[in-house]
Structures are given as C-alpha cells and as structure tokens.
Amino acid sequence: MGPFYLFSRAPNRVTPMEVIACVREGTMLVQVRGIVEAIGKDWIRLDLNGWVVQVYVPPSVLARARVGEPITLHTALVTRMEGHGLVFTLYGFADEDERELFEQLLTVNGVGPRAALALLGLSAPTLRAAIAQEQVDVLRRVPGIGPKIARAIILHLKDRIGTVPVPGVSISRADDTEIIAALTALGYSVVEAQAALAHVPPDPSLPLEEKIRLALSYFVRPGR
C-alpha cells in the first residue's frame, strides 16, 4: 500500500480508526492539513474537520503557526511500547527536508524524538552544516545533547549528510546562547526560546539588547 495522505477537506476526511488501521497495515502517514486550534510550547493542535489531533513540532513550525489559520505539515508517526500497548505520537515538520533529518537523527543511539526536535531548533541547514563540519560545540548548544551524543550524531550521520558545507549558512552566532539564556530566565521554555530566536535577524551589527527585544516581540504576535 502506498503513502497515506490525511487532509482536512471532505471527501478526504478519515476517522481515527482508519488511521490506526493504516498504521497496522504498515501505511505511512506523511502529511496532514488542518486549522490550527491551539499552540503549545512544542506542539500545535489541528482541527481536521472536527477531529482534533496534537502534533509535536520544531521551532520552525511554531514560528509560522497562527491560531485559526490553515497549515500543512509533513509528518512522521512514531510508535513506542507503554505498559501493555502501543502509543502513537505524531510529529510535524515544515518540509520534507526537516522530516528526513528528524528520521535520520532517530537512527542515532541515544537520540529520541524530543531530542531530535530540539536539534532541529538549530534549523535543518545549520544542523546539516554542523554535522558535515564536525562542529561538536554547535550540537552541544542544544539542551540535553552532551559531547558523547554530539560525537555519535556526527559519526553516524556525517556520510549521509555529506561533507560539503551548506552555502551561506552560518553555524555560529555568538549571541544565540545568551539570548536563549535570557528568555529561559524570563520563564520561557527552551523550545519557545529557540522559536523566538529564529525570528531574530542574523545581523552582527545588532547589539545583544536589541536582539533580545526582537526575540521577545515574537511572543506578542497576534494569534499566539
């Protein structure tokens, strides 16, 4: 059976039982499209014609999600054993490149879905460049990623990612860590801070205080 696409418009509407049946048959759930109903620190809830599903997402998706507006996500359905049954968790991404990188990260021993999402907070191009250039310090910026895991990611994925740096991608902004530290000190989660950081222009002439102000403006946008 080929890929399974889930849309919010009739006649493509499906029920939860149909989704579970597709999963049991080995069908891939690769895309969802719906209306954003709510936004959390690392998830959004989508209304799919009356069926509301919670999707865990990286900062790139949080940055463009607006309550009441439609959004399309490329998805990966992750299953795990919990107690005596299977638990299904849906992860959504801005594009196929993000999803592919997420799935590659999951093949590294010690990297789970939440850690993979946090790593994508660096942005997919930045993460690919860091792996290709063996930048352990860049990977270690991500909370929960120590030197051992960072080296394992590089060792396991460098040949898959490629050795040519991504053109035009800066993998180090000196103020990033301080901006994230300032936002988390104000009570925002690391994921929220990473999403806000994505909205700060990579302009080296901007003073740190102005970058923090721009990051804070992310949290007062309409629809959040």
SERO-4910 file (N, C-alpha, C, O; in steps of 0.05 Angstrom, whole numbers):
BEGIN
 pado doro    nc1    nc2    nc3   cac1   cac2   cac3    cc1    cc2    cc3    oc1    oc2    oc3
  Met    A     17    -24      0      0      0      0     18     25      0     38     25     14
  Gly    A     10     45    -15     26     69    -18     23     88      6      9     82     25
  Pro    A     36    112      4     34    132     25      5    140     30    -11    141     12
  Phe    A     -1    146     55    -28    154     63    -28    184     69    -13    193     86
  Tyr    A    -45    199     55    -46    228     59    -72    235     74    -93    225     67
  Leu    A    -69    251     95    -92    259    111    -97    289    107    -80    305    114
  Phe    A   -120    296     97   -127    324     93   -151    331    109   -166    314    119
  Ser    A   -156    358    112   -178    367    129   -203    371    112   -224    377    124
  Arg    A   -202    368     86   -225    374     69   -239    348     61   -226    328     54
  Ala    A   -266    348     62   -281    325     51   -277    325     21   -274    347      9
  Pro    A   -276    302      7   -283    276     18   -258    261     28   -260    236     32
  Asn    A   -236    274     34   -212    261     43   -212    256     73   -192    247     84
  Arg    A   -234    264     87   -235    261    116   -233    232    123   -245    214    111
  Val    A   -217    227    144   -215    199    155   -220    200    185   -220    221    197
  Thr    A   -225    177    196   -230    174    224   -206    164    238   -188    153    225
  Pro    A   -204    167    265   -181    156    280   -177    127    275   -155    117    273
  Met    A   -199    111    274   -197     83    270   -185     76    242   -170     56    240
  Glu    A   -191     93    222   -179     88    196   -149     93    197   -134     79    184
  Val    A   -141    114    212   -112    120    215    -98     96    228    -77     87    219
  Ile    A   -110     86    250    -98     63    264    -96     39    246    -77     24    246
  Ala    A   -117     35    230   -117     12    211    -95     15    191    -81     -5    184
  Cys    A    -90     39    182    -69     44    162    -42     38    175    -24     27    162
  Val    A    -38     47    200    -13     43    214     -8     13    217     15      3    213
  Arg    A    -28     -2    225    -25    -31    229    -18    -45    203     -4    -65    204
  Glu    A    -27    -34    181    -21    -46    155      6    -37    144     14    -45    122
  Gly    A     20    -20    159     46    -11    150     45     13    132     65     20    119
  Thr    A     22     27    130     20     50    114     32     74    128     30     77    152
  Met    A     45     92    113     57    116    124     38    139    124     24    145    105
  Leu    A     36    153    147     21    178    149     41    200    145     57    206    163
  Val    A     41    212    122     63    230    114     55    260    113     73    276    110
  Gln    A     30    266    114     22    294    112     -5    299    125    -23    283    122
  Val    A     -8    321    139    -34    330    150    -38    359    142    -19    375    140
  Arg    A    -63    366    139    -70    394    133    -95    400    149   -115    386    146
  Gly    A    -94    422    164   -117    429    181   -115    457    191    -97    472    184
  Ile    A   -134    464    208   -135    491    220   -122    490    248   -129    472    264
  Val    A   -104    509    254    -91    510    280   -112    518    301   -124    539    299
  Glu    A   -116    500    320   -135    506    342   -121    517    367   -132    533    381
  Ala    A    -97    507    372    -82    516    396    -52    512    391    -44    495    375
  Ile    A    -36    527    406     -7    526    403      5    523    431     -1    538    449
  Gly    A     22    503    434     36    498    460     66    504    457     75    515    437
  Lys    A     81    496    478    109    502    477    125    486    457    145    495    447
  Asp    A    115    462    450    128    446    429    108    430    413    115    410    401
  Trp    A     83    440    412     62    425    397     41    445    386     39    468    396
  Ile    A     27    436    367      3    450    358    -20    430    356    -15    406    351
  Arg    A    -45    440    359    -68    423    356    -82    431    330    -88    455    326
  Leu    A    -88    411    313   -100    416    288   -129    405    287   -134    383    296
  Asp    A   -147    422    277   -175    413    273   -176    402    245   -174    416    225
  Leu    A   -180    375    243   -183    362    218   -212    354    213   -220    331    216
  Asn    A   -228    375    206   -257    370    202   -270    358    226   -286    339    224
  Gly    A   -264    369    250   -277    360    274   -261    340    290   -267    336    314
  Trp    A   -241    329    278   -223    311    293   -198    327    300   -183    335    282
  Val    A   -193    332    326   -170    348    334   -147    330    341   -149    312    358
  Val    A   -124    336    329   -100    319    333    -78    337    343    -74    360    334
  Gln    A    -62    327    363    -39    342    373    -14    333    359     -9    309    358
  Val    A      1    352    348     25    345    333     49    360    346     48    384    351
  Tyr    A     70    345    352     94    357    363    111    367    340    115    354    320
  Val    A    121    392    344    134    406    321    159    420    330    162    426    354
  Pro    A    178    425    311    202    440    317    196    470    317    174    479    309
  Pro    A    215    487    326    211    516    327    204    528    300    189    548    299
  Ser    A    213    517    278    207    528    251    177    528    246    166    546    233
  Val    A    163    507    256    134    506    252    120    525    272    101    539    265
  Leu    A    129    525    297    117    543    317    119    572    308    101    588    313
  Ala    A    141    578    294    145    606    285    124    615    265    119    639    264
  Arg    A    113    597    249     94    606    229     65    598    235     47    604    219
  Ala    A     61    583    256     34    574    263     18    598    274     28    613    290
  Arg    A     -8    600    266    -26    620    276    -53    607    282    -64    593    266
  Val    A    -63    613    306    -89    601    313   -110    611    294   -112    635    288
  Gly    A   -126    592    284   -148    598    266   -140    598    237   -157    601    219
  Glu    A   -115    593    231   -105    593    203    -98    564    195    -90    548    212
  Pro    A   -100    558    169    -93    531    160    -62    527    159    -47    546    155
  Ile    A    -54    503    161    -26    496    159    -23    468    149    -39    450    155
  Thr    A     -2    463    133      4    436    123     30    427    135     50    442    134
  Leu    A     31    403    145     55    392    157     62    366    145     45    349    138
  His    A     88    362    141     99    336    133    104    321    159    117    331    177
  Thr    A     94    297    161     93    284    187    108    257    188    113    244    168
  Ala    A    114    250    213    126    224    219    111    213    243    108    227    264
  Leu    A    101    189    241     86    176    263    105    157    278    115    138    266
  Val    A    110    163    303    128    147    319    113    130    339     95    141    352
  Thr    A    119    105    341    105     87    359    125     77    380    149     74    375
  Arg    A    114     73    404    131     62    426    113     45    444     88     49    445
  Met    A    125     26    457    110      9    476    108     23    503    127     34    513
  Glu    A     84     24    514     79     35    540     59     18    555     36     15    546
  Gly    A     68      6    576     51    -13    590     47    -38    573     66    -51    565
  His    A     21    -44    567     15    -67    551      6    -60    523     -5    -77    509
  Gly    A     10    -35    515      1    -27    488     20     -8    474     40      0    485
  Leu    A     12     -1    450     28     18    434     17     46    437     -7     51    439
  Val    A     36     65    438     29     93    439     38    106    413     61    103    405
  Phe    A     20    121    400     26    134    374     30    164    380     13    176    392
  Thr    A     52    175    370     57    203    373     64    214    345     80    204    331
  Leu    A     50    236    338     53    248    312     71    273    314     67    290    330
  Tyr    A     91    274    296    110    296    294    106    309    267    104    296    247
  Gly    A    106    336    267    102    350    242    124    370    235    137    381    253
  Phe    A    129    374    209    152    389    200    144    408    178    125    404    163
  Ala    A    160    429    175    155    450    155    158    439    126    144    448    108
  Asp    A    177    420    123    182    410     96    193    382     98    198    371    120
  Glu    A    197    369     75    206    342     74    235    339     84    243    319     95
  Asp    A    251    361     80    279    360     89    280    358    119    296    342    129
  Glu    A    264    373    133    263    372    162    255    344    172    267    332    190
  Arg    A    234    333    159    225    306    166    247    285    162    251    268    179
  Glu    A    260    287    139    282    268    133    304    270    154    314    249    163
  Leu    A    311    294    161    333    297    181    324    287    208    340    274    223
  Phe    A    299    292    216    288    281    241    290    251    241    299    239    261
  Glu    A    282    238    219    283    209    218    312    198    219    317    177    230
  Gln    A    330    213    206    358    205    207    369    207    236    384    190    245
  Leu    A    361    228    250    371    232    278    361    209    295    375    201    314
  Leu    A    337    199    290    326    177    307    342    151    303    339    133    320
  Thr    A    358    149    282    374    125    279    400    125    296    414    105    297
  Val    A    405    148    308    429    150    325    422    141    354    403    150    366
  Asn    A    438    122    364    433    112    391    435    134    411    454    149    413
  Gly    A    414    137    427    413    157    448    397    182    440    394    200    457
  Val    A    388    184    415    373    207    406    344    198    403    337    182    385
  Gly    A    326    209    420    298    204    417    283    226    403    296    245    394
  Pro    A    257    223    399    242    243    384    244    271    395    247    291    380
  Arg    A    243    274    422    244    301    434    271    314    429    273    338    423
  Ala    A    293    298    432    320    308    427    323    316    398    336    336    392
  Ala    A    311    300    380    313    306    351    299    332    345    309    348    329
  Leu    A    275    336    357    261    362    353    278    385    364    280    406    350
  Ala    A    290    382    387    307    403    398    330    409    380    337    433    376
  Leu    A    342    389    368    365    393    350    356    409    325    371    425    314
  Leu    A    331    404    316    321    419    293    316    448    300    312    464    282
  Gly    A    317    455    325    316    483    333    339    499    322    338    524    321
  Leu    A    361    485    315    384    499    302    378    507    274    392    522    261
  Ser    A    356    496    262    347    497    234    361    474    219    384    467    225
  Ala    A    346    462    200    357    439    185    383    446    171    402    430    173
  Pro    A    385    469    156    410    475    143    434    478    162    456    468    157
  Thr    A    429    491    185    450    495    204    459    469    216    482    464    220
  Leu    A    439    451    222    445    425    234    461    408    214    481    395    222
  Arg    A    453    408    189    468    393    168    497    403    166    515    388    164
  Ala    A    500    430    166    527    441    164    544    434    188    567    428    185
  Ala    A    532    435    212    546    428    236    556    399    236    578    393    244
  Ile    A    539    381    226    546    353    224    568    349    203    588    335    208
  Ala    A    565    361    180    584    358    159    611    369    166    632    358    158
  Gln    A    612    391    182    637    403    190    647    394    218    666    404    228
  Glu    A    633    374    229    641    362    255    642    383    277    661    383    292
  Gln    A    622    400    278    622    421    298    607    412    323    584    416    327
  Val    A    622    398    340    611    387    365    600    409    382    578    405    394
  Asp    A    613    432    384    604    453    401    577    464    393    561    473    410
  Val    A    572    464    367    546    474    357    523    455    366    503    464    376
  Leu    A    528    429    364    508    410    373    504    411    403    481    406    412
  Arg    A    525    417    417    523    417    447    507    442    457    501    443    480
  Arg    A    501    461    439    484    483    448    456    474    455    442    486    471
  Val    A    448    451    443    421    442    447    419    428    474    435    410    480
  Pro    A    400    437    490    397    424    517    393    394    515    378    384    499
  Gly    A    408    380    532    406    351    532    425    337    514    427    312    514
  Ile    A    439    352    497    459    340    479    487    345    490    498    367    489
  Gly    A    499    324    501    526    326    512    546    319    491    539    312    468
  Pro    A    572    320    498    593    314    479    592    286    467    598    282    444
  Lys    A    584    266    484    583    239    474    562    235    453    567    223    432
  Ile    A    538    246    458    516    244    438    523    260    413    518    252    391
  Ala    A    535    284    417    542    301    394    561    287    376    558    287    351
  Arg    A    581    274    387    601    259    371    587    235    357    594    228    335
  Ala    A    569    222    371    555    199    359    538    208    335    537    194    315
  Ile    A    525    231    337    510    242    315    528    247    291    521    239    268
  Ile    A    551    259    296    569    265    274    580    239    262    581    237    237
  Leu    A    588    220    278    599    195    268    579    180    252    585    168    231
  His    A    554    180    261    533    163    249    522    176    224    514    162    205
  Leu    A    521    203    223    506    216    201    524    232    182    514    240    161
  Lys    A    549    235    188    565    252    170    565    243    141    562    259    123
  Asp    A    568    217    137    569    206    110    542    208     96    541    211     72
  Arg    A    520    208    112    493    210    100    487    240     93    475    246     73
  Ile    A    497    257    111    491    286    107    508    297     84    499    314     69
  Gly    A    533    287     82    551    298     62    572    315     75    568    325     97
  Thr    A    595    318     62    617    333     74    619    361     64    636    376     73
  Val    A    603    369     45    604    397     34    587    415     51    564    410     54
  Pro    A    599    437     62    583    455     78    560    467     62    562    471     38
  Val    A    538    473     76    515    486     63    522    515     57    529    530     75
  Pro    A    520    524     32    528    551     25    511    571     40    487    568     42
  Gly    A    524    592     49    510    615     61    500    610     89    486    627    100
  Val    A    505    586    101    495    581    128    516    587    149    538    576    148
  Ser    A    509    604    167    527    610    189    520    591    212    497    591    221
  Ile    A    539    575    221    532    555    241    539    565    269    537    550    289
  Ser    A    547    590    271    553    600    298    546    630    300    557    646    285
  Arg    A    528    637    317    522    664    324    528    668    353    516    655    370
  Ala    A    547    686    359    558    687    386    537    693    407    539    685    430
  Asp    A    516    709    399    496    717    419    473    697    423    457    701    442
  Asp    A    472    676    407    449    658    409    446    646    437    424    646    448
  Thr    A    467    637    448    466    624    475    456    644    496    440    637    513
  Glu    A    466    669    494    457    690    513    428    697    510    414    702    530
  Ile    A    419    698    485    390    704    480    373    682    492    353    688    505
  Ile    A    380    657    487    364    635    497    365    635    528    345    630    541
  Ala    A    388    641    539    390    642    568    373    664    580    360    660    601
  Ala    A    372    687    566    355    709    576    326    702    575    311    709    593
  Leu    A    317    689    553    289    682    551    281    661    570    259    662    582
  Thr    A    298    641    574    291    620    594    291    631    622    275    621    639
  Ala    A    308    651    628    307    663    654    281    678    659    273    682    682
  Leu    A    268    686    637    242    700    640    219    681    641    195    689    644
  Gly    A    225    655    640    204    635    644    195    620    618    178    602    620
  Tyr    A    207    628    595    200    614    571    215    587    569    237    585    580
  Ser    A    204    567    556    217    542    553    240    545    532    240    564    517
  Val    A    257    525    531    279    526    512    268    525    483    278    539    466
  Val    A    247    508    479    236    506    452    224    533    444    227    542    421
  Glu    A    209    547    463    198    573    457    220    593    451    218    609    433
  Ala    A    242    592    466    265    610    462    277    605    435    285    625    421
  Gln    A    280    580    427    291    574    400    273    584    378    283    594    357
  Ala    A    247    582    382    228    592    361    231    622    359    230    633    337
  Ala    A    233    636    382    236    665    381    262    673    368    264    693    354
  Leu    A    283    658    374    310    664    363    310    662    333    324    677    319
  Ala    A    293    644    322    291    641    293    281    667    279    285    671    255
  His    A    268    685    295    258    710    284    277    733    287    271    755    278
  Val    A    300    728    299    320    750    302    338    751    278    350    730    271
  Pro    A    340    773    264    357    775    240    386    769    247    396    777    268
  Pro    A    400    753    230    428    747    235    446    770    228    465    767    211
  Asp    A    441    793    240    457    817    235    477    821    257    470    828    279
  Pro    A    503    818    251    523    820    272    526    848    283    537    852    305
  Ser    A    514    869    269    516    896    279    496    902    301    498    922    315
  Leu    A    475    885    304    455    890    324    466    884    352    478    863    356
  Pro    A    462    902    371    471    897    398    454    875    411    431    870    402
  Leu    A    465    862    431    452    840    444    424    848    455    405    833    453
  Glu    A    423    872    467    397    881    478    375    883    457    352    876    463
  Glu    A    383    892    433    363    895    412    354    867    402    331    863    396
  Lys    A    373    848    401    366    821    393    346    809    413    327    795    405
  Ile    A    351    813    439    333    803    459    305    816    456    285    802    459
  Arg    A    304    842    451    279    856    447    264    844    423    240    839    424
  Leu    A    278    839    401    265    827    377    255    799    383    234    791    374
  Ala    A    271    784    399    262    757    406    237    758    423    218    742    419
  Leu    A    235    777    442    212    779    459    187    788    443    165    780    450
  Ser    A    191    803    421    168    811    405    154    788    392    131    790    384
  Tyr    A    168    765    389    156    741    378    132    732    395    113    721    384
  Phe    A    134    736    421    113    725    439     88    743    441     68    735    453
  Val    A     89    766    428     65    784    429     52    786    401     37    805    396
  Arg    A     58    767    384     46    767    357     16    760    360      9    745    378
  Pro    A     -1    770    342    -29    762    341    -31    732    336    -16    721    320
  Gly    A    -50    719    349    -54    691    345    -39    673    362    -40    648    360
  Arg    A    -23    685    380     -8    667    399    -21    669    426    -11    656    445
***
